[in-house]
Amino acid sequence: MALTKEQQNEIKQYLITKIRQKLASYNPETNSMPFHYRLLGKDRMALFSFIHSVNTMLGQSIFEHVGKIIAQPNANQAIDQYRKLEGYISSQAVLKIDQIMRDLRAAKRKPDKEKETREVLSVATKGDLGRKLKKRVDLFVETKEGIEYYFELKTAKPNINEFTGIKKQLLDWIAMRGSKNQDVNIKTIVAIPYNPYEPEPYERWTLQGLFDLKQEVLVGEEFWDLLGGNRTYEDLLKIFEEAGLELYDEIDEKMKSLRKN
Protein backbone atom coordinates (compact mmCIF):
# COMPACT_ATOMS: atom_id res chain seq x y z
CA MET A 1 0.00 0.00 0.00
CA ALA A 2 1.32 3.44 -0.95
CA LEU A 3 -0.82 5.23 1.62
CA THR A 4 -0.34 4.75 5.34
CA LYS A 5 -3.16 3.41 7.50
CA GLU A 6 -3.51 6.88 8.99
CA GLN A 7 -3.91 8.46 5.56
CA GLN A 8 -6.38 5.82 4.44
CA ASN A 9 -8.50 6.35 7.53
CA GLU A 10 -8.33 10.15 7.28
CA ILE A 11 -9.43 10.11 3.64
CA LYS A 12 -12.20 7.60 4.31
CA GLN A 13 -13.59 9.53 7.27
CA TYR A 14 -13.39 12.78 5.31
CA LEU A 15 -15.40 11.27 2.44
CA ILE A 16 -18.00 9.83 4.80
CA THR A 17 -18.37 13.16 6.61
CA LYS A 18 -18.77 15.13 3.38
CA ILE A 19 -21.37 12.75 1.94
CA ARG A 20 -23.31 12.68 5.22
CA GLN A 21 -23.36 16.48 5.21
CA LYS A 22 -24.70 16.39 1.67
CA LEU A 23 -27.34 13.80 2.59
CA ALA A 24 -28.49 15.92 5.54
CA SER A 25 -28.65 19.22 3.70
CA TYR A 26 -29.73 18.21 0.22
CA ASN A 27 -33.11 19.28 -1.10
CA PRO A 28 -34.10 18.73 -4.73
CA GLU A 29 -34.10 21.82 -6.92
CA THR A 30 -37.50 23.46 -7.12
CA ASN A 31 -37.19 24.35 -10.81
CA SER A 32 -40.20 23.16 -12.78
CA MET A 33 -39.13 20.81 -15.58
CA PRO A 34 -42.47 19.60 -16.96
CA PHE A 35 -41.08 17.95 -20.10
CA HIS A 36 -38.30 16.14 -18.24
CA TYR A 37 -40.69 14.98 -15.50
CA ARG A 38 -43.14 13.54 -18.03
CA LEU A 39 -40.49 11.89 -20.14
CA LEU A 40 -38.23 10.50 -17.40
CA GLY A 41 -40.29 10.63 -14.23
CA LYS A 42 -39.99 13.04 -11.33
CA ASP A 43 -38.33 10.44 -9.10
CA ARG A 44 -35.58 9.76 -11.63
CA MET A 45 -34.98 13.49 -12.07
CA ALA A 46 -34.64 13.86 -8.28
CA LEU A 47 -32.06 11.06 -8.20
CA PHE A 48 -30.18 12.58 -11.12
CA SER A 49 -30.14 15.97 -9.39
CA PHE A 50 -28.67 14.47 -6.22
CA ILE A 51 -25.96 12.58 -8.10
CA HIS A 52 -25.10 15.71 -10.06
CA SER A 53 -24.81 17.64 -6.80
CA VAL A 54 -22.37 15.09 -5.35
CA ASN A 55 -20.37 15.07 -8.59
CA THR A 56 -20.03 18.85 -8.41
CA MET A 57 -18.86 18.62 -4.81
CA LEU A 58 -16.18 16.10 -5.81
CA GLY A 59 -14.84 18.43 -8.46
CA GLN A 60 -14.99 21.58 -6.37
CA SER A 61 -13.30 20.58 -3.15
CA ILE A 62 -13.01 16.89 -2.31
CA PHE A 63 -10.27 15.97 -4.77
CA GLU A 64 -8.22 19.00 -3.68
CA HIS A 65 -8.42 18.08 0.00
CA VAL A 66 -7.67 14.40 -0.67
CA GLY A 67 -4.62 15.50 -2.65
CA LYS A 68 -3.42 17.49 0.33
CA ILE A 69 -3.77 14.50 2.68
CA ILE A 70 -1.83 12.30 0.26
CA ALA A 71 1.01 14.78 -0.31
CA GLN A 72 1.56 15.91 3.28
CA PRO A 73 3.90 13.17 4.61
CA ASN A 74 6.47 13.71 1.86
CA ALA A 75 6.26 17.50 1.57
CA ASN A 76 7.34 20.64 3.37
CA GLN A 77 3.90 22.06 2.64
CA ALA A 78 0.69 20.75 1.13
CA ILE A 79 -2.26 23.17 1.04
CA ASP A 80 -5.59 22.88 -0.75
CA GLN A 81 -7.34 26.02 -1.97
CA TYR A 82 -4.02 27.83 -1.54
CA ARG A 83 -4.51 31.59 -1.32
CA LYS A 84 -0.96 32.81 -0.78
CA LEU A 85 0.24 33.02 -4.36
CA GLU A 86 1.03 36.72 -4.61
CA GLY A 87 3.18 38.66 -7.02
CA TYR A 88 3.32 40.73 -10.16
CA ILE A 89 3.08 40.08 -13.86
CA SER A 90 5.62 42.55 -15.21
CA SER A 91 5.09 44.32 -18.52
CA GLN A 92 7.87 42.24 -20.05
CA ALA A 93 6.31 39.04 -18.70
CA VAL A 94 2.97 40.04 -20.23
CA LEU A 95 4.64 40.41 -23.63
CA LYS A 96 6.54 37.15 -23.26
CA ILE A 97 3.44 35.16 -22.26
CA ASP A 98 1.46 36.70 -25.12
CA GLN A 99 4.23 35.75 -27.55
CA ILE A 100 4.36 32.16 -26.25
CA MET A 101 0.58 31.80 -26.54
CA ARG A 102 0.47 33.26 -30.08
CA ASP A 103 3.36 31.12 -31.27
CA LEU A 104 1.83 27.95 -29.82
CA ARG A 105 -1.55 28.63 -31.42
CA ALA A 106 0.14 29.38 -34.76
CA ALA A 107 2.33 26.24 -34.46
CA LYS A 108 5.47 28.40 -34.66
CA ARG A 109 6.88 26.59 -31.66
CA LYS A 110 6.34 23.27 -29.92
CA PRO A 111 5.25 23.12 -26.28
CA ASP A 112 8.25 22.84 -23.98
CA LYS A 113 7.35 23.56 -20.36
CA GLU A 114 10.91 23.83 -19.07
CA LYS A 115 11.84 26.30 -21.82
CA GLU A 116 8.66 28.33 -21.35
CA THR A 117 9.27 28.47 -17.59
CA ARG A 118 12.82 29.73 -18.08
CA GLU A 119 11.65 32.37 -20.56
CA VAL A 120 8.95 33.71 -18.25
CA LEU A 121 11.17 33.69 -15.17
CA SER A 122 13.90 35.58 -17.05
CA VAL A 123 11.58 38.60 -17.53
CA ALA A 124 9.54 38.29 -14.34
CA THR A 125 11.09 41.42 -12.80
CA LYS A 126 11.65 43.43 -15.97
CA GLY A 127 9.61 46.45 -17.03
CA ASP A 128 6.68 47.90 -15.13
CA LEU A 129 5.54 45.54 -12.37
CA GLY A 130 2.04 46.99 -12.24
CA ARG A 131 -0.30 46.09 -9.43
CA LYS A 132 0.16 43.24 -7.00
CA LEU A 133 -1.98 40.20 -7.74
CA LYS A 134 -3.35 37.39 -5.55
CA LYS A 135 -4.52 34.09 -6.99
CA ARG A 136 -6.16 30.99 -5.53
CA VAL A 137 -4.55 27.67 -6.47
CA ASP A 138 -6.47 24.41 -6.13
CA LEU A 139 -3.53 22.53 -4.63
CA PHE A 140 -0.04 23.72 -3.67
CA VAL A 141 2.72 21.28 -2.75
CA GLU A 142 6.30 22.15 -1.85
CA THR A 143 8.46 19.04 -1.80
CA LYS A 144 11.29 18.45 0.63
CA GLU A 145 13.65 19.05 -2.31
CA GLY A 146 12.23 22.56 -2.69
CA ILE A 147 10.18 22.00 -5.84
CA GLU A 148 6.96 24.04 -5.83
CA TYR A 149 3.98 22.45 -7.54
CA TYR A 150 0.92 24.52 -8.38
CA PHE A 151 -1.97 22.31 -9.51
CA GLU A 152 -5.09 23.39 -11.36
CA LEU A 153 -7.62 20.57 -10.96
CA LYS A 154 -10.11 20.29 -13.78
CA THR A 155 -13.10 18.17 -14.63
CA ALA A 156 -12.49 15.14 -16.78
CA LYS A 157 -13.52 16.71 -20.09
CA PRO A 158 -12.77 20.44 -20.27
CA ASN A 159 -13.28 21.99 -23.70
CA ILE A 160 -10.46 23.41 -25.81
CA ASN A 161 -11.39 27.04 -25.10
CA GLU A 162 -11.19 26.34 -21.37
CA PHE A 163 -7.79 24.71 -21.82
CA THR A 164 -6.47 27.77 -23.68
CA GLY A 165 -7.33 29.93 -20.68
CA ILE A 166 -5.73 27.41 -18.34
CA LYS A 167 -2.48 27.42 -20.32
CA LYS A 168 -2.19 31.20 -19.96
CA GLN A 169 -3.05 30.95 -16.27
CA LEU A 170 -0.20 28.49 -15.67
CA LEU A 171 2.22 30.90 -17.32
CA ASP A 172 0.81 33.80 -15.29
CA TRP A 173 1.47 31.86 -12.07
CA ILE A 174 5.10 31.39 -13.09
CA ALA A 175 5.45 35.13 -13.72
CA MET A 176 3.88 35.99 -10.37
CA ARG A 177 6.09 33.62 -8.41
CA GLY A 178 9.15 34.67 -10.41
CA SER A 179 8.54 38.32 -9.56
CA LYS A 180 9.36 37.35 -5.97
CA ASN A 181 12.09 34.80 -6.68
CA GLN A 182 13.49 34.22 -10.15
CA ASP A 183 15.42 31.17 -8.96
CA VAL A 184 12.31 29.32 -7.80
CA ASN A 185 11.97 25.68 -8.89
CA ILE A 186 8.36 25.86 -10.03
CA LYS A 187 6.06 23.48 -11.86
CA THR A 188 2.53 24.52 -12.84
CA ILE A 189 0.34 21.59 -13.83
CA VAL A 190 -3.18 20.76 -14.99
CA ALA A 191 -4.40 17.73 -13.01
CA ILE A 192 -7.40 15.69 -14.14
CA PRO A 193 -8.38 13.36 -11.27
CA TYR A 194 -9.56 10.44 -13.41
CA ASN A 195 -9.58 9.27 -17.00
CA PRO A 196 -13.17 9.08 -18.31
CA TYR A 197 -12.02 6.97 -21.25
CA GLU A 198 -10.54 4.07 -19.26
CA PRO A 199 -9.35 1.52 -20.21
CA GLU A 200 -8.48 3.57 -23.31
CA PRO A 201 -5.88 6.36 -22.93
CA TYR A 202 -7.05 9.89 -22.20
CA GLU A 203 -7.78 11.72 -25.46
CA ARG A 204 -4.98 14.25 -25.22
CA TRP A 205 -5.04 15.09 -28.92
CA THR A 206 -7.14 18.18 -28.18
CA LEU A 207 -4.23 19.52 -26.10
CA GLN A 208 -1.47 18.88 -28.60
CA GLY A 209 0.28 21.99 -29.78
CA LEU A 210 -0.67 23.92 -26.64
CA PHE A 211 0.55 21.84 -23.68
CA ASP A 212 3.71 19.90 -22.97
CA LEU A 213 1.81 16.67 -22.40
CA LYS A 214 4.60 14.99 -20.45
CA GLN A 215 5.29 17.92 -18.13
CA GLU A 216 2.09 19.86 -17.47
CA VAL A 217 -0.94 17.58 -17.93
CA LEU A 218 -1.39 14.73 -15.44
CA VAL A 219 -4.38 12.41 -15.70
CA GLY A 220 -5.68 9.99 -13.07
CA GLU A 221 -2.96 7.62 -11.92
CA GLU A 222 -0.17 10.00 -13.04
CA PHE A 223 -1.46 12.74 -10.76
CA TRP A 224 -2.21 10.69 -7.66
CA ASP A 225 1.02 8.67 -7.89
CA LEU A 226 3.05 11.89 -8.21
CA LEU A 227 1.57 13.04 -4.91
CA GLY A 228 1.87 9.80 -2.99
CA GLY A 229 4.09 7.35 -4.84
CA ASN A 230 3.40 4.19 -6.82
CA ARG A 231 0.02 2.51 -6.25
CA THR A 232 -1.53 5.60 -4.66
CA TYR A 233 -4.26 5.66 -7.31
CA GLU A 234 -5.14 2.02 -6.66
CA ASP A 235 -5.25 2.62 -2.92
CA LEU A 236 -7.48 5.63 -3.41
CA LEU A 237 -10.03 3.73 -5.49
CA LYS A 238 -10.28 1.13 -2.71
CA ILE A 239 -10.81 3.85 -0.09
CA PHE A 240 -13.63 5.43 -2.11
CA GLU A 241 -15.22 1.99 -2.50
CA GLU A 242 -14.98 1.28 1.24
CA ALA A 243 -16.54 4.65 2.05
CA GLY A 244 -19.34 3.96 -0.43
CA LEU A 245 -20.08 0.58 1.12
CA GLU A 246 -20.23 2.10 4.59
CA LEU A 247 -22.63 4.77 3.34
CA TYR A 248 -24.73 2.42 1.23
CA ASP A 249 -27.73 2.15 3.52
CA GLU A 250 -27.78 5.88 4.31
CA ILE A 251 -27.66 6.78 0.62
CA ASP A 252 -30.36 4.21 -0.14
CA GLU A 253 -32.65 5.73 2.49
CA LYS A 254 -32.12 9.18 1.03
CA MET A 255 -32.96 7.89 -2.43
CA LYS A 256 -36.18 6.35 -1.10
CA SER A 257 -37.17 9.63 0.51
CA LEU A 258 -36.56 11.49 -2.76
CA ARG A 259 -38.80 9.09 -4.63
CA LYS A 260 -41.65 9.81 -2.19
CA ASN A 261 -41.46 13.57 -2.64
Solvent accessible surface area in square Angstrom, and as a share of the most:
residue,aa,sasa,rsa
1,M,127,0.57
2,A,33,0.26
3,L,5,0.03
4,T,68,0.39
5,K,154,0.65
6,E,127,0.57
7,Q,15,0.07
8,Q,27,0.12
9,N,86,0.44
10,E,86,0.38
11,I,0,0.00
12,K,44,0.19
13,Q,79,0.35
14,Y,42,0.16
15,L,7,0.04
16,I,2,0.01
17,T,65,0.38
18,K,49,0.21
19,I,21,0.11
20,R,105,0.38
21,Q,100,0.45
22,K,42,0.18
23,L,18,0.09
24,A,92,0.71
25,S,80,0.52
26,Y,21,0.08
27,N,119,0.61
28,P,45,0.28
29,E,116,0.52
30,T,135,0.79
31,N,94,0.48
32,S,92,0.59
33,M,64,0.28
34,P,59,0.37
35,F,172,0.71
36,H,84,0.38
37,Y,52,0.20
38,R,194,0.71
39,L,148,0.73
40,L,81,0.40
41,G,20,0.19
42,K,121,0.51
43,D,55,0.29
44,R,159,0.58
45,M,20,0.09
46,A,14,0.11
47,L,32,0.16
48,F,125,0.52
49,S,23,0.15
50,F,8,0.03
51,I,108,0.55
52,H,101,0.45
53,S,25,0.16
54,V,25,0.14
55,N,81,0.42
56,T,53,0.31
57,M,24,0.11
58,L,39,0.19
59,G,34,0.33
60,Q,121,0.54
61,S,27,0.17
62,I,0,0.00
63,F,25,0.10
64,E,5,0.02
65,H,40,0.18
66,V,0,0.00
67,G,0,0.00
68,K,39,0.16
69,I,3,0.01
70,I,1,0.01
71,A,3,0.02
72,Q,81,0.36
73,P,66,0.42
74,N,92,0.47
75,A,14,0.11
76,N,88,0.45
77,Q,76,0.34
78,A,10,0.08
79,I,59,0.30
80,D,29,0.15
81,Q,61,0.27
82,Y,23,0.09
83,R,146,0.53
84,K,151,0.64
85,L,3,0.02
86,E,52,0.23
87,G,0,0.00
88,Y,53,0.20
89,I,32,0.16
90,S,0,0.00
91,S,44,0.28
92,Q,75,0.33
93,A,0,0.00
94,V,78,0.45
95,L,109,0.54
96,K,47,0.20
97,I,3,0.01
98,D,64,0.33
99,Q,73,0.33
100,I,0,0.00
101,M,7,0.03
102,R,124,0.45
103,D,24,0.13
104,L,5,0.03
105,R,140,0.51
106,A,59,0.46
107,A,89,0.69
108,K,159,0.67
109,R,45,0.16
110,K,175,0.74
111,P,31,0.20
112,D,59,0.31
113,K,11,0.05
114,E,97,0.43
115,K,93,0.39
116,E,0,0.00
117,T,16,0.09
118,R,148,0.54
119,E,34,0.15
120,V,0,0.00
121,L,20,0.10
122,S,56,0.36
123,V,21,0.12
124,A,0,0.00
125,T,64,0.37
126,K,112,0.47
127,G,53,0.51
128,D,103,0.53
129,L,67,0.33
130,G,50,0.48
131,R,186,0.68
132,K,96,0.41
133,L,28,0.14
134,K,136,0.58
135,K,83,0.35
136,R,102,0.37
137,V,0,0.00
138,D,9,0.05
139,L,0,0.00
140,F,5,0.02
141,V,8,0.05
142,E,35,0.16
143,T,22,0.13
144,K,124,0.53
145,E,138,0.62
146,G,33,0.31
147,I,36,0.18
148,E,17,0.08
149,Y,24,0.09
150,Y,3,0.01
151,F,1,0.00
152,E,23,0.10
153,L,16,0.08
154,K,42,0.18
155,T,90,0.53
156,A,9,0.07
157,K,129,0.55
158,P,17,0.11
159,N,94,0.48
160,I,84,0.43
161,N,121,0.62
162,E,64,0.29
163,F,3,0.01
164,T,37,0.22
165,G,44,0.42
166,I,9,0.04
167,K,0,0.00
168,K,97,0.41
169,Q,58,0.26
170,L,0,0.00
171,L,0,0.00
172,D,20,0.10
173,W,3,0.01
174,I,0,0.00
175,A,0,0.00
176,M,0,0.00
177,R,51,0.19
178,G,0,0.00
179,S,18,0.12
180,K,107,0.45
181,N,59,0.30
182,Q,74,0.33
183,D,133,0.69
184,V,14,0.08
185,N,79,0.40
186,I,10,0.05
187,K,61,0.26
188,T,0,0.00
189,I,5,0.03
190,V,0,0.00
191,A,0,0.00
192,I,0,0.00
193,P,8,0.05
194,Y,97,0.37
195,N,22,0.11
196,P,47,0.29
197,Y,62,0.23
198,E,98,0.44
199,P,135,0.85
200,E,111,0.50
201,P,104,0.66
202,Y,23,0.09
203,E,80,0.36
204,R,51,0.19
205,W,165,0.58
206,T,52,0.30
207,L,0,0.00
208,Q,120,0.53
209,G,38,0.36
210,L,13,0.06
211,F,3,0.01
212,D,23,0.12
213,L,43,0.21
214,K,182,0.77
215,Q,77,0.34
216,E,0,0.00
217,V,0,0.00
218,L,23,0.12
219,V,10,0.06
220,G,1,0.01
221,E,88,0.39
222,E,79,0.35
223,F,0,0.00
224,W,4,0.01
225,D,26,0.13
226,L,78,0.39
227,L,13,0.06
228,G,13,0.13
229,G,32,0.31
230,N,128,0.66
231,R,116,0.42
232,T,0,0.00
233,Y,22,0.08
234,E,67,0.30
235,D,0,0.00
236,L,8,0.04
237,L,98,0.49
238,K,92,0.39
239,I,4,0.02
240,F,57,0.24
241,E,111,0.50
242,E,84,0.38
243,A,4,0.03
244,G,32,0.31
245,L,124,0.62
246,E,86,0.38
247,L,4,0.02
248,Y,137,0.52
249,D,104,0.54
250,E,62,0.28
251,I,53,0.27
252,D,50,0.26
253,E,105,0.47
254,K,39,0.17
255,M,21,0.09
256,K,91,0.39
257,S,46,0.30
258,L,4,0.02
259,R,114,0.42
260,K,172,0.73
261,N,123,0.63
